[in-house]
Each structure stands twice: as structure tokens, then as C-alpha cells.
Amino acid sequence: MESASEQKNLAIFNLISELSGIINSSLSIGTVFRIMVSEIRKLIGYSRASLLLFNEKENNLLIFALDTEMNTIMKKGVKAPVKGTSAGWVITHNKPWINRNLDELTFPLDKKLHDEGIRSTISIPLVHDKILGVFNLDSTEPEQYSEKDLQVLLPVAKHISIALENALLFQEISREKKEWERTFDSITDMVWIEDSRQHVIRANHTLLKKVGLSAVEITGRKCDEIFARIGIAVREPACAVTITSKRQSFREMKGTGGSIFNFWAYPLTDEEGRLYAVVHYLKDVSSQKGLEQQLIRSDRLASLGTLVAGIAHEINNPLGIIAGYAEALLERSDNADLRSLPEFEDFPEYLQTIHNEIFRCKDILSSLLDFARPSSGTYREIDINELIKEVILLVNHRAKRLKHTIELRLNRDLPRIYADPGSLRQLFMNIIMNSMYYTPERGSIIIMTEMSTGIRGKKFLEDIPSITVLVSDTGAGIPADLVDKVFDPFFTTKPVGEGTGLGLSICHKIVEDHNGSINLVSEEGNGTTFDIQLPAQLRPNYGPSYDND
């Protein structure tokens, strides 16, 4: 028959075996603690069992787990100081401590335990490479604990220390994982990770929303499919470059509707330099590029305006002299004696050509001066719809000759605005005539007006009411590589002699003078739409001086 000592040793062995199994199967310190104290109760009595974590930075103890039926203020989550407590002494000295009778206090702050009815305690340090915390047993009976109880508690403490470190490590990893996931998903640009076989393994919320897929649905898809869903046509593999080179890569991509994207790829490699994944970062920079182009264009126009004003005046003077001499020579060429000379036969034609070309040069110079000259028109209250109708009356003859249809979709509820009517007539005339030129016979020109808010690219005007005018045609459209150049001075695709390349530059300057914005959307073969925004706020406190006449 087994002795009491042998039975106790067997119980301790079974407890240690039980704890080993729990530690290997569970990362929950709460689960380990509950089972542990349930088994310990069979060997050592207690009124309260607690597990305290040591916070080295704050130098205090946190009640992490608790098992008791007592009414106590020492609940889970309560912090206790290190100094002045028996548990703190255990932390400081890394040794067990037994309070046999709390009627005789060794540590002043243990009085809180005494006030709750605790009369004896035993505390064991939890150590695994470093101090992790303290395991306590408290009893309402004095002299409840002795050194014999350490035979049970010290081996148990070693195992619970391992469980505690595993749990804390898992908790830290879980917290870092959640922080990483929150950071990943809070990025407002599109980010995704692919494995070495170019299959998506993770995508952030921005990308999922853009492509209309769930996290499960996007997993395993290929890079090219992602681009296709976003509306980016990729003619050559965009994602394979980084996998092949194992280096960071960058490229600019164009999407549908004229959108522009910046695309980066970053390799992820292990300690041995093997690539195991690639991080892809896609940013829509359409508005940024548009603003950059607008700023560059405005700066270029301002510089060019100053330059051409001087040049035009200088050239005008000699042209005037040449024109005068050409007219005088034309009058003399009517002389019958001269016309009878064979050598003079072509002179009248040549002189007439010189005369015509001089005046064509003067017309070009006049356009240059219009482009360079600050607006001197009178700003007054106007009805944009009525102004557009006036312009249509002027271009109708050309529309009929080309068999074009002009359709007006004008919002009748638009407010009147303050503007220079002469400049706006020139603006809409240039744009409509431009649309007619590039639209084949029997085409359509649609002009729409509508209310909007803010002026594109102008932050200080982002909240004011505005009017949008859209001029759309069914013409040939503009090749993608030329869209950014149409407002550049002297840029034209018309044959030599048919255009100066200043029409749309002047339009841009007129819109800028009115604190508005002008943009276009075009696709080769599918026509062009000019989008003009003008402030609708009456008598604004920005821009040129406004007079009411």
C-alpha cells in the first residue's frame, strides 16, 4: 500500500504531466491558469489564487488572472506597486516568499490583504530567461503555508513560466499582426502582395473596393487580371520585372479615361537572398499630373506672353513698311507698259502673294498680341446660356456647310455670373470651331451647361458654386500622347497655313483670367469633350476688378 508521501509525489507528477500537456496544446494563459489552480487545490488549499505580471517599464504588477470566491477589490486588471509588497519582494529578489501570519506585517502595503481577511500567503517567482511575474496563493487561515508547499509550487512555477512566456509572445505577435493589418488596410492607395509565382496572397481594402472582389476572391489571381479590372491595359508583363531582377522597379501607367498611375514593386527576400514575395503599390496620380500640367502650362504661358508682346510689336513695324511698299508696287504694276514686258509677266501675281502673306503675318501677330495682352474687357453680369446662344448664331453657317448638328442642353436654372463677355465669346467660338474642324461631315456637337461646386485645381475656390460648360464632339479624337500638348502655344495638328497653334492657348488664358479651369477628355476615334469651369459666385473678392455696366 502506497504511503501518503508517495501519493503526494504521484499527485505532483500527474500535475506536472497535466501542465506539460496543456502548455503544448494551448497558448491561452487563462486556460492554463484555470486548470493549474484546479489541480493545485487538490494538494494545497487556498482562498485566492492569482497570477501577477511584472511591467518593467512602469515598475508595477498587474493582476492578470484570478481564482477566488472572496469579495475583493484586488480584481483582474488592478495594478500593485513593487515596493512595499511581498509580491514585489519576490520580483526584486527572484525568491519565493511565505507570509505565515499577516497579523505581523513585514511589508506595509500587504495591509490591504490583511484588511480583506487574508492571514497567510505564499508567492513564487515566474522566471524564464527573465522575471515575468509572480504566482500567489492566499488563505484566510494563518500558518497555511510552509516550505513543504514549495515542493509542489516550484516545479509548477517553471511550467507556468513557460506557458506565460509563450502566451505573452503570442499576444505580442497577434497585436503586431493586427497593427500591421490595420496599417495595410488604412493605406488609401492600392497595395497587394504576390508570391513568387505571381499569385495574389494579400490585398488592402482600397484595392478590393477598386476591383470589386473580396479578400477570398482576389487570392490566387494574377497581376495582369488586377490591372485589367482597374482599367489599365498592360502590353508587357509589369509584375515579372521585380521577380526576375529581385530589385525595386517603377513605371508610369495609363488607364482608361486618361487616368495616370504610378506603379512600384518591392521584392521581399529571405536571409539567403531568395525572393519569396513582391509588394505592389499602385497610386492614381491623375489629378496630381493634371495640376502639374496646369501649373507648367500657366507658367509657360505667362513667360511666353511677356516675350511675344515685345516681339510682336517689333515685327509689326517692319511688316507695316513692307506692306506699304507692296501696295505701292501693286499700284504701279497696273502700268500698261510694264505689263507688256515679258519679264514683268509674273510680277503682279508675286506682288499680290507678298501682299496677302504680309497681312496673314499681321493676323498671326494680332493673335499673338491677343494672347499676350492682359484682358481689358469689362466684367459684368451675364447669362452664360444666352452668350452661348449668341456664339451658335455666329457659327451656324459653318455647321450647315459641314452638315453638323449642334445640340444645346442648357440648364435654365443657372445663376448669372460676372465675366468679360467678349473674352468668353472668343473662348467658346475657338472651342466650337475647333470641334467642327476635327469632326467629319454629319457629325454632332453637344453643348451642355450645369451647376457644380469648386474650381478644379484651385484649393482656395474649392467650396464656391461654379458653372460647368461641356463641349463634346463626335470627331476623330486626340491621340493619348498629344492630349497634354493641346493647350501649348504654337502646337497644332492642322496643316501648315491653316492654324497658328494659339487658339486653345488663348482659350486657356481666358479661363485662367476668369479664375476658372479648362480640361479635356479625348480618346482617339471617340471624339473629344472640353470641360470648362467658371466661378458662379457674384462679385467675388478675387481675380480682376469687376465693373457693372
C-alpha positions in Angstrom: 0.0 0.0 0.0 1.3 3.4 -1.0 2.4 5.9 1.7 1.0 9.4 2.0 4.3 10.8 0.8 4.3 8.5 -2.3 0.7 9.5 -3.1 1.6 13.2 -2.8 4.7 12.7 -5.1 2.4 10.9 -7.6 -0.1 13.7 -7.5 2.7 16.2 -8.1 4.0 14.1 -11.0 0.5 14.0 -12.5 0.1 17.7 -12.1 3.3 18.4 -13.9 2.4 16.0 -16.7 -1.0 17.7 -17.0 0.6 21.1 -17.2 3.1 19.9 -19.8 0.2 18.7 -22.0 -1.8 21.9 -21.6 1.2 24.1 -22.4 1.9 22.1 -25.6 -1.8 22.3 -26.7 -2.8 25.8 -25.6 -1.5 29.3 -26.0 -4.1 30.7 -23.6 -2.6 31.5 -20.2 -6.1 31.8 -18.9 -6.8 28.2 -19.8 -3.5 27.0 -18.3 -4.2 29.0 -15.1 -7.7 27.6 -14.5 -6.6 24.0 -15.0 -3.5 24.5 -12.9 -5.2 26.0 -9.9 -7.9 23.4 -10.1 -5.3 20.7 -9.7 -3.3 22.6 -7.1 -6.4 22.9 -4.9 -6.3 19.1 -4.6 -2.9 19.4 -2.9 -2.7 22.8 -1.4 -5.7 24.8 0.0 -6.2 28.5 -0.8 -8.9 31.2 -0.6 -7.5 33.1 -3.5 -5.0 32.3 -6.3 -3.6 35.0 -8.5 -1.2 35.5 -11.4 0.6 38.9 -11.5 2.6 40.2 -14.5 5.6 42.3 -14.0 5.8 45.6 -16.0 9.4 46.5 -16.1 8.8 50.0 -17.7 6.2 51.1 -15.1 7.8 49.0 -12.3 4.5 47.6 -11.1 2.5 44.4 -11.0 -0.7 43.7 -12.9 -3.3 41.2 -11.7 -3.6 39.1 -14.9 -5.6 36.1 -13.7 -7.6 35.4 -10.5 -9.4 32.5 -8.9 -11.4 33.2 -5.8 -14.9 33.4 -4.3 -13.9 36.2 -2.0 -15.4 39.7 -2.2 -12.2 41.6 -3.1 -11.0 44.8 -4.6 -7.9 43.1 -5.9 -9.6 42.2 -9.2 -8.2 41.3 -12.6 -6.6 44.4 -14.2 -5.7 46.1 -10.9 -2.1 47.3 -10.6 0.0 46.9 -7.5 3.3 48.6 -6.6 6.6 46.6 -6.4 7.9 48.5 -3.4 6.3 47.7 -0.1 4.6 44.4 -1.1 5.6 40.8 -0.6 5.0 40.1 -4.3 7.3 43.0 -5.2 10.0 41.5 -2.9 9.7 38.2 -4.9 10.2 40.1 -8.1 13.2 42.1 -6.8 15.0 39.1 -5.2 13.8 36.3 -7.5 13.0 34.1 -4.5 9.8 32.6 -3.0 8.2 34.3 0.0 6.0 32.9 2.7 3.8 35.1 4.9 2.9 32.8 7.7 0.8 35.3 9.6 -0.2 38.7 8.3 -1.1 39.9 11.8 2.6 40.7 11.9 3.2 42.7 8.7 6.7 42.6 7.0 5.6 44.7 4.1 3.4 47.7 4.8 1.3 47.6 1.7 0.3 43.9 2.4 -2.1 45.5 4.9 -4.7 45.6 2.0 -4.6 41.8 2.0 -5.0 41.7 5.8 -7.9 44.1 5.6 -9.7 41.7 3.2 -9.2 38.8 5.6 -6.1 37.2 4.2 -3.9 35.8 7.0 -1.2 33.8 5.2 0.3 33.9 1.7 2.9 32.1 -0.5 4.4 33.8 -3.6 6.6 32.1 -6.3 8.6 34.0 -8.9 7.8 33.1 -12.5 11.1 33.2 -14.5 12.0 32.2 -18.0 15.2 34.0 -19.1 13.8 37.0 -17.2 11.4 37.8 -14.4 7.8 37.5 -15.9 5.7 37.8 -12.8 4.5 36.2 -9.5 2.2 33.3 -8.7 0.3 33.7 -5.4 -1.8 31.6 -3.1 -3.6 33.4 -0.3 -5.5 31.9 2.7 -7.8 33.3 5.3 -6.2 30.9 7.8 -2.8 31.8 9.4 0.1 29.3 9.1 -1.5 27.8 6.0 1.8 27.6 4.0 5.3 26.3 4.7 8.4 25.3 2.8 6.9 21.8 2.1 4.4 23.5 -0.3 7.4 24.7 -2.4 7.9 21.1 -3.4 4.6 21.4 -5.4 4.7 25.0 -6.4 8.3 25.5 -7.6 8.1 22.8 -10.4 4.6 24.1 -11.3 6.0 27.6 -11.5 8.6 26.5 -14.0 5.9 25.2 -16.3 3.6 28.1 -15.9 6.5 30.4 -16.6 7.0 28.7 -20.0 3.2 28.9 -20.6 3.2 32.6 -19.6 6.1 33.5 -21.9 4.5 31.6 -24.8 1.2 33.4 -24.2 2.9 36.8 -23.9 4.9 36.2 -27.1 1.8 35.1 -29.0 -0.1 38.1 -27.6 2.6 40.4 -28.9 2.7 38.8 -32.3 -1.1 38.9 -32.5 -1.0 42.6 -31.6 1.7 43.4 -34.1 -0.2 41.4 -36.8 -3.4 43.4 -36.1 -1.5 46.7 -36.2 0.2 45.7 -39.5 -3.2 44.7 -40.9 -4.8 47.9 -39.8 -1.9 49.9 -41.3 -2.0 47.9 -44.5 -5.8 48.4 -44.9 -5.7 52.1 -44.0 -3.4 52.9 -46.9 -5.6 54.9 -49.4 -3.6 53.8 -52.4 -3.8 50.3 -53.8 -1.4 47.7 -52.3 -1.2 44.0 -52.8 1.4 41.2 -52.2 2.1 38.4 -54.6 4.1 35.2 -54.0 7.0 34.1 -56.2 4.5 32.6 -58.7 2.8 36.0 -59.2 -0.4 34.9 -57.3 -2.0 37.5 -55.0 -1.8 36.4 -51.4 -3.0 39.7 -49.7 -4.7 42.9 -50.8 -5.7 46.0 -48.9 -9.2 47.4 -48.7 -8.6 50.1 -51.2 -7.7 47.6 -53.9 -10.5 45.2 -53.0 -13.0 48.1 -53.4 -11.5 49.2 -56.7 -11.6 45.8 -58.3 -14.9 44.7 -56.7 -13.6 41.5 -55.1 -13.5 40.1 -51.6 -10.3 39.1 -49.8 -11.0 35.5 -50.6 -11.9 36.1 -54.2 -8.8 38.0 -55.0 -6.4 35.4 -53.5 -4.6 33.5 -56.2 -5.4 35.9 -59.0 -2.6 37.1 -61.4 -1.2 40.6 -61.6 -2.5 41.2 -65.2 -6.0 40.5 -64.1 -5.8 43.1 -61.4 -4.7 45.7 -63.9 -7.5 44.8 -66.3 -10.1 45.2 -63.5 -8.7 48.6 -62.7 -8.8 49.6 -66.3 -5.0 49.6 -67.1 -4.0 47.9 -70.4 -0.6 46.4 -69.9 1.1 45.4 -73.2 4.1 43.8 -71.5 4.4 41.9 -68.1 4.6 44.6 -65.4 4.9 42.4 -62.4 7.5 40.0 -63.6 10.4 42.6 -63.7 11.0 42.6 -60.0 10.7 38.8 -59.7 13.3 38.4 -62.4 15.7 41.1 -61.2 15.0 40.9 -57.5 15.2 44.7 -57.5 12.7 47.5 -56.9 11.0 48.7 -60.1 8.9 51.7 -61.1 6.8 52.6 -64.1 4.1 55.0 -65.1 0.9 53.5 -66.5 -2.1 54.9 -68.3 -5.6 53.8 -67.7 -9.0 54.3 -69.3 -10.4 57.9 -69.5 -6.9 59.4 -69.4 -6.1 58.4 -65.9 -2.4 58.0 -64.9 -1.0 55.6 -62.3 2.4 55.3 -60.7 3.3 51.6 -60.1 6.1 50.4 -57.7 7.2 46.9 -57.0 9.4 45.9 -54.0 11.0 42.4 -53.6 10.8 40.5 -50.3 13.8 38.2 -49.8 14.8 35.8 -47.0 18.1 35.7 -45.2 19.7 33.7 -48.1 18.6 36.2 -50.7 15.8 34.0 -52.1 12.7 36.0 -53.3 9.5 34.8 -51.7 7.1 37.6 -52.3 6.7 41.0 -54.0 4.8 44.1 -52.6 3.0 46.1 -55.3 2.0 49.7 -54.8 -0.3 51.5 -57.3 -1.2 55.2 -56.9 -3.7 57.1 -59.1 -1.8 60.4 -59.8 -4.3 61.7 -62.5 -5.3 64.8 -60.5 -1.7 65.4 -59.4 -0.5 65.2 -63.0 -3.3 67.4 -64.2 -2.4 70.0 -61.6 1.3 69.8 -62.5 0.5 70.2 -66.2 -1.8 73.2 -65.4 0.9 74.9 -63.4 3.6 74.2 -66.0 1.2 75.5 -68.7 0.3 78.6 -66.8 3.9 79.4 -66.1 4.9 78.8 -69.7 2.0 81.0 -71.0 2.9 83.8 -68.6 6.6 83.7 -69.7 5.6 83.4 -73.4 3.1 86.2 -73.1 5.8 88.7 -71.9 8.1 87.5 -74.7 5.7 87.6 -77.6 4.3 91.0 -76.7 7.7 92.6 -77.3 8.4 90.6 -80.4 5.0 91.2 -82.0 5.4 95.0 -81.6 8.9 94.9 -83.1 7.9 92.8 -86.1 4.7 94.8 -86.7 6.7 97.9 -87.6 8.8 96.4 -90.5 5.8 94.5 -91.7 3.9 97.7 -91.9 6.6 99.2 -94.1 6.8 96.1 -96.3 3.0 96.2 -96.7 3.1 99.8 -97.7 5.8 99.2 -100.4 3.9 96.1 -101.6 0.7 98.1 -102.1 2.7 100.8 -103.9 4.3 98.2 -106.2 0.9 96.6 -106.9 -0.5 100.0 -108.0 2.5 100.5 -110.3 2.1 97.1 -111.7 -1.1 98.2 -113.4 1.0 100.3 -115.8 0.3 99.0 -119.4 3.9 99.5 -120.5 5.2 97.3 -117.7 2.6 94.6 -118.3 3.7 94.4 -122.0 7.1 93.4 -120.9 7.6 89.6 -120.9 10.0 89.8 -118.0 7.3 91.5 -115.9 4.5 89.0 -116.6 4.6 87.2 -113.2 5.3 90.3 -111.1 1.7 91.2 -110.3 1.0 87.7 -109.1 4.1 87.6 -107.0 3.4 91.1 -105.5 -0.2 90.0 -104.7 1.1 86.9 -102.9 3.6 89.1 -101.0 0.8 91.4 -100.0 -1.5 88.6 -98.9 1.2 86.8 -96.9 2.1 90.1 -95.1 -1.4 90.5 -93.9 -1.6 86.9 -92.9 1.5 87.6 -90.8 -0.2 90.6 -89.3 -3.2 88.4 -88.4 -0.9 86.0 -86.7 0.8 88.8 -84.8 -2.6 90.1 -83.8 -3.4 86.7 -82.4 -0.1 86.8 -80.5 -0.9 90.2 -79.1 -4.4 88.9 -78.1 -2.7 86.1 -76.3 -0.1 88.2 -74.6 -2.3 91.3 -73.7 -3.9 91.3 -70.3 -7.7 91.3 -70.5 -9.0 94.9 -70.8 -12.7 93.9 -71.2 -15.4 95.0 -68.8 -16.5 92.4 -66.4 -20.3 92.5 -65.9 -23.2 90.3 -65.0 -24.0 87.9 -67.9 -26.2 84.9 -68.6 -23.8 82.1 -69.8 -26.6 80.3 -71.7 -27.5 83.4 -73.7 -23.9 84.1 -74.5 -23.5 80.5 -75.8 -26.6 81.0 -78.0 -25.1 84.2 -79.5 -21.9 82.2 -80.4 -24.0 79.5 -82.0 -25.7 82.1 -84.3 -22.2 83.1 -85.5 -21.0 79.5 -86.2 -24.3 78.1 -87.6 -23.4 78.9 -91.2 -20.2 76.7 -90.9 -22.2 74.0 -89.2 -24.7 73.9 -92.0 -22.0 73.8 -94.6 -20.4 70.8 -92.9 -23.8 69.2 -92.2 -23.1 69.2 -88.5 -25.8 69.0 -85.8 -25.4 71.4 -82.9 -27.4 70.2 -79.8 -27.9 72.5 -76.8 -28.6 71.0 -73.4 -28.6 74.2 -71.2 -29.6 74.2 -67.6 -32.1 77.1 -67.3 -31.6 77.5 -63.6 -28.0 78.6 -63.8 -27.2 81.9 -61.9 -25.8 84.9 -63.8 -22.1 85.4 -63.4 -19.6 88.2 -63.6 -17.3 87.9 -66.6 -15.9 89.6 -69.6 -18.5 88.7 -72.4 -16.1 89.5 -75.2 -13.4 87.1 -73.9 -16.0 84.3 -73.3 -17.4 84.7 -76.8 -13.8 84.2 -78.1 -13.4 81.3 -75.8 -16.5 79.4 -76.9 -16.0 80.4 -80.6 -12.5 78.9 -80.6 -13.5 75.7 -78.9 -16.7 75.1 -81.1 -14.8 76.0 -84.3 -12.0 73.6 -83.2 -14.6 70.8 -82.6 -16.2 71.4 -86.0 -12.8 71.3 -87.8 -11.9 67.9 -86.4 -15.4 66.4 -86.8 -16.2 64.7 -90.1 -19.3 65.8 -92.0 -22.7 65.0 -90.5 -21.1 64.9 -87.0 -22.6 66.2 -83.8 -21.5 69.0 -81.4 -23.2 68.8 -78.0 -23.0 71.8 -75.6 -24.1 71.3 -72.0 -24.3 73.7 -69.0 -24.7 72.6 -65.4 -24.1 73.6 -61.8 -21.1 72.4 -60.0 -19.0 73.1 -56.9 -15.5 74.4 -56.7 -12.9 75.0 -59.4 -10.6 72.1 -60.4 -7.0 72.6 -59.3 -7.8 75.7 -57.2 -8.0 74.9 -53.5 -9.0 78.4 -52.5 -12.1 78.1 -54.7 -13.0 74.5 -53.7 -16.2 75.4 -51.9 -17.7 78.1 -54.1 -20.6 77.4 -56.6 -19.4 77.1 -60.2 -20.8 76.6 -63.7 -19.6 73.8 -65.9 -19.7 74.0 -69.7 -19.1 70.8 -71.6 -18.5 70.9 -75.4 -18.4 67.4 -76.9 -18.0 66.3 -80.5 -18.0 63.1 -82.4 -14.7 63.8 -84.1 -11.6 61.8 -84.6 -10.4 62.4 -81.0 -6.9 63.1 -79.9 -4.1 60.5 -79.6 -3.1 59.9 -76.0 0.4 61.2 -76.5 -0.9 64.5 -77.7 -3.6 65.2 -75.1 -1.2 67.0 -72.8 0.1 69.3 -75.6 -3.1 70.8 -77.0 -3.0 73.9 -74.8 0.7 74.5 -75.5 1.3 77.7 -77.5 2.0 77.1 -81.3 1.1 73.4 -81.0 -1.3 72.4 -83.8 -2.1 69.3 -85.9 -3.6 71.4 -88.7 -1.7 71.6 -92.0 0.8 74.4 -92.4 -1.0 77.7 -93.1 -4.3 76.6 -91.5 -3.6 77.3 -87.9 -1.2 79.2 -85.7 -1.4 76.9 -82.7 -2.6 79.7 -80.5 -6.4 79.2 -80.4 -6.5 76.8 -77.5 -3.7 78.6 -75.7 -5.7 81.8 -75.8 -8.8 79.8 -74.5 -6.7 78.6 -71.6 -5.5 82.1 -70.8 -9.1 83.5 -70.9 -10.3 80.8 -68.5 -7.3 81.5 -66.2 -8.1 85.2 -66.3 -11.6 84.3 -65.0 -10.2 82.1 -62.2 -11.7 79.0 -63.9 -10.3 75.8 -65.2 -10.3 74.1 -68.6 -9.6 70.4 -69.3 -10.4 67.9 -72.0 -11.1 64.2 -72.2 -10.4 62.6 -75.5 -9.9 59.1 -76.9 -8.7 58.5 -80.4 -11.6 57.6 -82.6 -14.2 58.5 -80.0 -14.4 62.3 -80.0 -13.3 65.0 -77.6 -15.0 66.8 -74.6 -13.8 70.2 -73.4 -14.7 70.7 -69.7 -14.8 74.4 -68.7 -15.5 75.5 -65.1 -16.2 79.2 -64.2 -16.9 80.7 -60.8 -20.6 81.4 -60.3 -20.1 83.5 -57.1 -21.3 87.1 -57.7 -18.8 89.9 -57.1 -16.1 87.6 -55.7 -13.1 89.1 -53.8 -10.5 87.5 -56.0 -9.3 87.9 -59.6 -9.6 91.1 -61.8 -11.6 94.1 -61.0 -15.3 93.8 -61.8 -17.4 96.6 -63.1 -21.1 96.7 -63.7 -22.2 98.4 -66.9 
